[in-house]
Amino acid sequence: MAKTMRVAQISKPGGDFELVEREIPQPGAGQVRVKVEACGVCHSDVMVKDGAWPGLQYPRVPG
């Protein structure tokens, strides 16, 4: 199995989405690992990107 994944992250409020490689975390008790083939961006993801919700930690992977 792969050890890394590509994610679209936001580095700072108001920043652009950027593709980066991250280590895949191991599932914990009662969790499973799934392979995601595609995803979408919803309105709340755009709000996080735009920095509309104060107090969130960045970099952030929406979803």
Summary of the structure (lengths in Angstrom):
residues: 63
radius of gyration: 13.2
end to end distance: 22.8
largest distance: 36.9
contacts: 106
relative contact order: 0.32
helix: 11%
strand: 24%
